[in-house]
Amino acid sequence: MTDIEPDETVDARGAACPGPLMDLIGTIRDVESGDVVRLLSDAEQSLTDVPEWAEEAGNELLAVEELDDHNAFYVEKS
């Protein structure tokens, strides 16, 4: 478990790719620089899509938690 406190949480569990990533991008656009957004996703593709997008977009992927039935991605907006 991480002790990162997110400013926003996007629950995209049950959404097919690229839905979780699109939901994350939409939320990141709306938050302030330095805010942390947590994405909850059970789509396997998110494990590659989110890190690749974060690097390309210049945001920082702080942590990925692999939980029982989903993953939690913590992304800090740069």
KEKE-3310 file (N, C-alpha, C; in steps of 0.2 Angstrom, whole numbers, plus 5000, padded with zeros to 4 digits):
npx = (5004:5002:5007:5003:4992:4979:4973:4962:4952:4949:4938:4939:4936:4930:4929:4932:4948:4952:4947:4949:4962:4958:4949:4957:4966:4957:4953:4966:4968:4960:4964:4976:4993:5005:4995:4989:4983:4973:4971:4959:4959:4954:4958:4970:4978:4980:4992:5002:4998:4996:5009:5016:5009:5010:5024:5026:5017:5023:5020:5021:5023:5019:5017:5012:5000:4997:4983:4970:4960:4961:4971:4980:4984:4995:4997:5006:5002:5012)
npy = (4994:5011:5027:5038:5053:5055:5069:5069:5055:5043:5032:5019:5006:4992:4998:4997:4997:5010:5017:5019:5026:5037:5043:5046:5056:5066:5070:5074:5085:5094:5097:5105:5110:5099:5092:5076:5062:5048:5033:5020:5005:4990:4985:4976:4982:4995:4994:4996:5007:5018:5021:5024:5035:5044:5047:5052:5063:5071:5070:5064:5047:5041:5030:5013:5002:4985:4978:4966:4964:4975:4988:5002:5018:5031:5047:5062:5078:5088)
npz = (5000:4996:5003:4997:4995:4985:4975:4967:4962:4949:4945:4935:4934:4926:4913:4896:4887:4877:4888:4902:4902:4894:4903:4913:4907:4904:4917:4922:4915:4921:4933:4945:4942:4950:4957:4962:4954:4956:4947:4945:4939:4930:4918:4909:4899:4904:4912:4903:4895:4903:4910:4898:4892:4903:4903:4890:4890:4900:4913:4930:4934:4949:4957:4956:4961:4963:4965:4972:4962:4953:4947:4954:4949:4952:4947:4945:4940:4930)
capx = (5000:5006:5004:5001:4986:4977:4969:4957:4952:4945:4937:4937:4935:4925:4929:4937:4953:4956:4942:4953:4967:4954:4946:4963:4968:4952:4954:4972:4967:4956:4968:4981:5000:5007:4990:4990:4976:4973:4966:4958:4958:4955:4960:4977:4982:4982:4998:5007:4996:4997:5016:5019:5006:5013:5030:5025:5014:5027:5018:5025:5019:5023:5017:5007:4998:4993:4978:4967:4955:4962:4977:4979:4990:4996:5000:5006:5002:5018)
capy = (5000:5017:5032:5044:5055:5058:5075:5066:5048:5041:5025:5017:4999:4989:5001:4994:5001:5015:5021:5021:5031:5043:5046:5049:5062:5071:5073:5078:5092:5099:5098:5110:5107:5097:5088:5069:5059:5041:5030:5013:5001:4983:4984:4975:4987:5001:4993:4999:5013:5024:5024:5027:5041:5049:5049:5057:5070:5075:5070:5059:5041:5041:5023:5008:4997:4980:4975:4959:4964:4980:4992:5009:5022:5038:5052:5069:5083:5093)
capz = (5000:4996:5007:4993:4996:4979:4975:4963:4960:4944:4945:4928:4934:4921:4907:4891:4885:4880:4892:4908:4900:4892:4909:4917:4903:4905:4924:4923:4911:4925:4940:4945:4942:4957:4960:4961:4952:4956:4942:4947:4932:4930:4911:4909:4895:4907:4914:4898:4892:4908:4910:4892:4892:4908:4901:4884:4892:4904:4920:4933:4937:4956:4960:4953:4966:4960:4970:4970:4956:4949:4949:4956:4946:4955:4942:4947:4935:4930)
cpx = (5004:5003:5003:4994:4984:4973:4962:4957:4947:4944:4934:4937:4929:4925:4934:4942:4951:4952:4946:4958:4963:4951:4952:4965:4963:4952:4961:4972:4964:4959:4974:4988:5002:5001:4991:4983:4978:4968:4966:4956:4959:4957:4968:4981:4984:4989:5004:5005:4997:5004:5018:5016:5009:5020:5030:5022:5018:5025:5022:5021:5023:5023:5011:5006:4994:4989:4975:4964:4956:4969:4976:4985:4990:5000:5000:5007:5008:5016)
cpy = (5006:5022:5039:5046:5058:5064:5073:5059:5047:5034:5022:5009:4997:4992:4997:4999:5004:5019:5023:5027:5038:5047:5050:5056:5068:5074:5077:5085:5097:5100:5103:5106:5105:5092:5081:5066:5051:5038:5023:5010:4994:4981:4982:4980:4993:5000:4996:5006:5019:5026:5027:5034:5046:5052:5054:5063:5074:5075:5064:5053:5040:5034:5019:5003:4992:4977:4969:4959:4970:4983:4999:5013:5029:5042:5059:5073:5088:5100)
cpz = (5000:5001:5004:4994:4989:4980:4972:4962:4954:4944:4939:4928:4930:4915:4903:4889:4878:4885:4898:4907:4898:4898:4913:4914:4905:4912:4925:4920:4916:4932:4939:4945:4949:4960:4958:4959:4952:4951:4945:4941:4933:4923:4911:4905:4898:4910:4910:4896:4897:4909:4904:4891:4896:4905:4895:4885:4897:4911:4923:4936:4944:4959:4956:4959:4962:4965:4968:4963:4952:4951:4950:4953:4949:4950:4945:4941:4935:4928)
residu = (MET:THR:ASP:ILE:GLU:PRO:ASP:GLU:THR:VAL:ASP:ALA:ARG:GLY:ALA:ALA:CYS:PRO:GLY:PRO:LEU:MET:ASP:LEU:ILE:GLY:THR:ILE:ARG:ASP:VAL:GLU:SER:GLY:ASP:VAL:VAL:ARG:LEU:LEU:SER:ASP:ALA:GLU:GLN:SER:LEU:THR:ASP:VAL:PRO:GLU:TRP:ALA:GLU:GLU:ALA:GLY:ASN:GLU:LEU:LEU:ALA:VAL:GLU:GLU:LEU:ASP:ASP:HIS:ASN:ALA:PHE:TYR:VAL:GLU:LYS:SER)
# end
